[in-house]
Amino acid sequence: MSTTEEMLEEQTHITLNDGNVIPQFGFGVFMIEGDDATEKACTEAMGLGYRHIDTAHAYQNERGVGAAVAGSGVPRDEVWITTKLWPSEYGEGKTSAAIDKMLDRLGTDHIDLLLLHQQFGDHIGAWKDMEKAIRDGRVRSIGLSNFESERLEEVLEAAEIMPSVLQVECHPYYPQHQLKERIARYGIAIESWYPLGHGDAGLLNEPVFVELAEKHGKTPAQIILRWHIQEGNIVFPKTTDPEHMKQNIDIFDFELTDDEMARIGALDSGKRFFNVPLEEQERTLGAFVPAD
């Protein structure tokens, strides 16, 4: 296991299409309940060398993220904070006010990456306000989450500032090759949620991962996360287990060969772990309004 200093040196970064540089590996806080638990987990992660935290208003734990960053002793400009607007906050004027509330919850003067969380609601109006937030310095980079329908192209056609990232389900069973082709000419980077297939035992126990884990002295999860890094995906696995946190980030002292990457690529089966139709998402998720 590398020391924290070595880990920081080894980690990879990606230059986004707007010129900003994002740590490729981060820490996710989806389904960590409450600000206290979130602050504790983020503090542990930052002590291990994590410098990228992915949260959202809908997660209801932004204050915990902000408290961890403020209390970490790490300069704010060395920590990348990503968060997401919920559809109830979409719309010109409405989104700008929501960004101000978000900054207050996080206790920071800027957001490194702000995403539209879901592909419904007044996403065009929201995008215009996000572009204004870049111009006035409240936000550094902007992007999309879960935009995989024709609504992706709607934003791309209306945008004056292109999305820097698109955050979607992505793992060896569903590596998003077609989506990557759709966005390639815009220089948009893919961010992966469910990078380990939602911890699916079938994925983690695939023979190729078991074999490569033994060969490289790693775990199957570490092999999958290393595959993501070499695929160019931005990842932020979530865990509250300190040992898993250590293991997850300890993937920068080895590389998979081209042959090994190809063997993992052969697992592409089109299998997703989240298969709710857009209409149902719009009906159910659209009824949720996160508290301030």
C-alpha positions as CSV (number, residue, x, y, z in Angstrom):
1,M,0.0,0.0,0.0
2,S,1.4,3.4,-1.0
3,T,1.6,6.3,1.5
4,T,-0.8,9.2,1.1
5,E,2.0,11.3,-0.5
6,E,2.9,8.6,-3.0
7,M,-0.8,8.1,-3.7
8,L,-1.2,11.8,-4.5
9,E,1.8,11.6,-6.9
10,E,0.5,8.5,-8.6
11,Q,-3.1,9.5,-9.3
12,T,-4.1,10.4,-12.8
13,H,-5.9,13.5,-14.0
14,I,-8.0,14.4,-17.1
15,T,-8.0,17.7,-18.8
16,L,-11.6,18.5,-19.6
17,N,-12.8,20.2,-22.8
18,D,-12.8,23.6,-21.0
19,G,-9.2,23.3,-19.9
20,N,-9.9,22.4,-16.2
21,V,-8.1,19.4,-14.8
22,I,-10.1,16.9,-12.8
23,P,-8.8,14.1,-10.6
24,Q,-9.8,10.9,-12.5
25,F,-10.4,9.0,-9.3
26,G,-12.7,10.2,-6.6
27,F,-15.0,9.3,-3.7
28,G,-18.8,9.0,-4.1
29,V,-21.3,9.7,-1.3
30,F,-24.5,8.4,-2.9
31,M,-26.6,6.6,-0.2
32,I,-24.4,7.8,2.7
33,E,-27.2,9.0,5.0
34,G,-26.8,12.3,6.9
35,D,-24.2,14.9,7.1
36,D,-22.4,13.4,10.1
37,A,-21.8,10.1,8.5
38,T,-20.8,11.8,5.2
39,E,-18.3,14.1,7.0
40,K,-16.8,11.1,8.7
41,A,-16.5,9.1,5.5
42,C,-15.1,12.1,3.4
43,T,-12.6,12.9,6.2
44,E,-11.3,9.3,6.1
45,A,-11.1,9.4,2.3
46,M,-9.3,12.6,2.2
47,G,-6.8,11.3,4.7
48,L,-6.1,8.5,2.3
49,G,-5.4,10.9,-0.6
50,Y,-8.8,11.3,-2.2
51,R,-9.1,14.8,-3.7
52,H,-12.4,14.5,-5.7
53,I,-15.8,14.1,-4.0
54,D,-19.0,13.5,-5.9
55,T,-22.3,14.5,-4.2
56,A,-25.7,16.0,-5.2
57,H,-28.5,18.0,-3.7
58,A,-30.7,14.9,-3.9
59,Y,-28.3,13.0,-1.7
60,Q,-29.0,15.4,1.1
61,N,-25.5,15.3,2.4
62,E,-23.7,18.3,0.8
63,R,-23.2,20.0,4.2
64,G,-21.3,16.9,5.3
65,V,-19.1,17.1,2.3
66,G,-18.4,20.8,2.9
67,A,-17.6,20.3,6.5
68,A,-15.1,17.5,5.7
69,V,-13.4,19.7,3.1
70,A,-13.3,22.7,5.4
71,G,-11.9,20.7,8.3
72,S,-9.4,18.6,6.2
73,G,-6.5,21.1,6.2
74,V,-6.2,20.6,2.5
75,P,-6.3,23.8,0.5
76,R,-9.7,24.3,-1.2
77,D,-8.1,24.6,-4.7
78,E,-6.6,21.1,-4.2
79,V,-10.0,19.4,-3.7
80,W,-12.5,18.9,-6.6
81,I,-16.2,19.0,-5.6
82,T,-18.8,17.8,-7.9
83,T,-22.5,18.2,-7.2
84,K,-25.8,18.0,-9.0
85,L,-29.0,20.1,-9.4
86,W,-32.3,18.3,-9.1
87,P,-35.1,18.9,-11.8
88,S,-37.2,20.8,-9.3
89,E,-34.4,23.5,-9.5
90,Y,-34.3,23.7,-13.3
91,G,-35.3,27.0,-15.0
92,E,-33.8,30.4,-15.7
93,G,-33.5,32.4,-12.5
94,K,-34.6,29.4,-10.5
95,T,-31.4,27.5,-11.2
96,S,-29.2,30.5,-10.3
97,A,-30.9,30.8,-6.9
98,A,-30.5,27.0,-6.4
99,I,-26.7,27.4,-7.1
100,D,-26.4,30.0,-4.4
101,K,-28.2,27.7,-1.9
102,M,-25.8,24.9,-3.0
103,L,-22.8,27.0,-2.3
104,D,-24.1,27.8,1.1
105,R,-24.7,24.2,1.9
106,L,-21.2,23.3,0.8
107,G,-19.7,26.2,2.6
108,T,-17.6,27.2,-0.5
109,D,-17.4,30.1,-2.9
110,H,-17.3,27.9,-6.0
111,I,-18.3,24.5,-7.3
112,D,-15.7,22.7,-9.4
113,L,-18.3,20.7,-11.4
114,L,-22.0,21.2,-11.5
115,L,-24.3,18.7,-13.3
116,L,-27.9,18.4,-14.2
117,H,-28.9,15.3,-12.3
118,Q,-31.7,14.0,-14.5
119,Q,-32.8,14.4,-18.1
120,F,-36.3,15.9,-17.4
121,G,-37.7,19.3,-16.4
122,D,-36.6,22.6,-17.9
123,H,-33.1,21.5,-18.6
124,I,-32.5,24.1,-21.2
125,G,-33.4,27.0,-18.9
126,A,-31.2,25.4,-16.2
127,W,-28.3,25.1,-18.6
128,K,-28.4,28.8,-19.4
129,D,-28.1,29.6,-15.7
130,M,-25.2,27.2,-15.4
131,E,-23.4,28.9,-18.2
132,K,-24.0,32.3,-16.4
133,A,-22.6,30.7,-13.2
134,I,-19.4,29.8,-15.1
135,R,-19.1,33.4,-16.3
136,D,-19.5,34.9,-12.8
137,G,-17.1,32.5,-11.2
138,R,-19.5,30.5,-9.0
139,V,-18.9,27.3,-11.1
140,R,-15.8,26.1,-12.9
141,S,-17.1,23.3,-15.1
142,I,-20.6,22.1,-16.1
143,G,-22.0,18.8,-17.3
144,L,-24.8,16.3,-17.4
145,S,-25.9,13.2,-15.5
146,N,-28.1,10.5,-17.0
147,F,-28.7,12.3,-20.3
148,E,-28.8,9.4,-22.7
149,S,-32.0,10.1,-24.8
150,E,-32.4,12.7,-27.5
151,R,-32.4,15.2,-24.7
152,L,-28.6,15.0,-24.7
153,E,-28.6,16.4,-28.2
154,E,-31.1,19.1,-27.2
155,V,-28.6,20.4,-24.7
156,L,-25.7,20.2,-27.1
157,E,-27.5,22.1,-29.7
158,A,-28.6,24.9,-27.2
159,A,-25.3,25.1,-25.4
160,E,-22.9,28.0,-25.7
161,I,-20.6,26.2,-23.3
162,M,-20.3,22.5,-24.0
163,P,-20.8,20.0,-21.2
164,S,-17.4,18.8,-19.9
165,V,-18.6,15.5,-18.6
166,L,-21.5,13.1,-18.9
167,Q,-22.1,10.9,-15.8
168,V,-23.9,7.6,-16.6
169,E,-24.0,3.9,-15.6
170,C,-20.8,2.4,-16.9
171,H,-18.9,-0.9,-16.1
172,P,-17.4,-3.8,-18.0
173,Y,-20.9,-5.3,-18.7
174,Y,-22.0,-1.9,-20.1
175,P,-19.0,0.1,-21.2
176,Q,-21.0,2.8,-23.0
177,H,-19.1,2.6,-26.3
178,Q,-22.0,3.9,-28.4
179,L,-22.5,6.8,-26.1
180,K,-18.8,7.6,-26.2
181,E,-19.0,7.8,-30.0
182,R,-22.0,10.2,-29.7
183,I,-20.0,12.7,-27.6
184,A,-16.5,12.2,-28.9
185,R,-16.5,15.2,-31.2
186,Y,-17.4,17.4,-28.3
187,G,-14.5,16.2,-26.1
188,I,-16.9,15.2,-23.3
189,A,-15.5,12.9,-20.7
190,I,-17.5,9.9,-19.3
191,E,-18.0,9.7,-15.5
192,S,-19.1,6.3,-14.2
193,W,-21.7,5.5,-11.6
194,Y,-22.1,1.9,-10.6
195,P,-18.4,1.4,-11.7
196,L,-18.4,-2.0,-10.0
197,G,-21.8,-2.9,-11.3
198,H,-23.5,-2.0,-8.0
199,G,-21.3,-4.5,-6.3
200,D,-22.7,-7.3,-8.4
201,A,-21.2,-10.7,-7.3
202,G,-21.5,-12.0,-10.8
203,L,-19.3,-9.2,-12.2
204,L,-16.8,-9.3,-9.4
205,N,-16.4,-13.0,-9.7
206,E,-15.9,-13.1,-13.4
207,P,-13.0,-15.5,-14.1
208,V,-11.0,-12.9,-15.8
209,F,-11.1,-10.6,-12.8
210,V,-10.3,-13.5,-10.4
211,E,-7.3,-14.5,-12.5
212,L,-6.0,-10.9,-13.0
213,A,-6.4,-10.2,-9.3
214,E,-4.2,-13.1,-8.4
215,K,-1.6,-12.2,-11.1
216,H,-1.3,-8.5,-10.0
217,G,-1.7,-9.1,-6.3
218,K,-5.0,-7.1,-6.2
219,T,-8.7,-7.7,-5.7
220,P,-11.2,-8.1,-8.5
221,A,-12.7,-4.7,-7.6
222,Q,-9.2,-3.1,-8.0
223,I,-8.8,-4.7,-11.4
224,I,-12.2,-3.3,-12.5
225,L,-11.3,0.2,-11.2
226,R,-8.0,0.0,-13.0
227,W,-9.8,-0.9,-16.2
228,H,-11.9,2.2,-15.8
229,I,-8.8,4.4,-15.4
230,Q,-7.2,2.9,-18.5
231,E,-10.5,3.3,-20.4
232,G,-10.4,7.0,-19.6
233,N,-13.4,7.0,-17.4
234,I,-13.7,9.2,-14.3
235,V,-14.8,7.0,-11.3
236,F,-15.8,7.6,-7.7
237,P,-16.7,4.4,-5.9
238,K,-18.7,4.7,-2.7
239,T,-17.9,2.9,0.5
240,T,-17.9,3.7,4.2
241,D,-15.5,0.9,5.0
242,P,-12.0,2.3,5.6
243,E,-10.3,-0.9,4.3
244,H,-12.3,-0.7,1.1
245,M,-11.4,3.0,0.8
246,K,-7.7,2.0,1.0
247,Q,-8.1,-0.8,-1.5
248,N,-10.1,1.3,-4.0
249,I,-7.5,4.0,-4.4
250,D,-4.6,1.6,-4.4
251,I,-4.7,1.0,-8.1
252,F,-2.0,3.3,-9.4
253,D,1.0,1.0,-8.9
254,F,0.2,-1.4,-11.8
255,E,-1.1,-1.4,-15.3
256,L,-3.2,-3.9,-17.3
257,T,-1.7,-5.0,-20.6
258,D,-3.5,-4.4,-24.0
259,D,-4.4,-8.1,-24.0
260,E,-5.8,-7.9,-20.5
261,M,-7.9,-4.9,-21.4
262,A,-9.2,-6.7,-24.5
263,R,-10.2,-9.7,-22.4
264,I,-12.2,-7.4,-20.1
265,G,-13.6,-5.6,-23.1
266,A,-15.1,-9.0,-24.2
267,L,-17.4,-8.9,-21.2
268,D,-19.5,-6.2,-22.9
269,S,-23.0,-7.8,-22.8
270,G,-25.3,-4.7,-22.8
271,K,-26.3,-5.6,-19.2
272,R,-27.5,-2.7,-17.1
273,F,-28.3,-2.7,-13.4
274,F,-30.7,0.3,-13.7
275,N,-33.4,-0.3,-16.3
276,V,-36.2,2.1,-15.3
277,P,-37.9,3.6,-18.5
278,L,-37.5,7.3,-18.9
279,E,-41.3,7.9,-18.6
280,E,-41.4,6.1,-15.2
281,Q,-38.3,8.0,-14.0
282,E,-40.0,11.2,-14.9
283,R,-43.2,10.2,-13.1
284,T,-41.6,8.9,-9.9
285,L,-38.4,10.9,-9.5
286,G,-40.1,14.0,-10.8
287,A,-42.3,14.0,-7.7
288,F,-39.3,14.2,-5.3
289,V,-38.2,17.7,-4.1
290,P,-35.0,17.6,-1.9
291,A,-35.0,19.7,1.2
292,D,-32.7,22.8,1.4
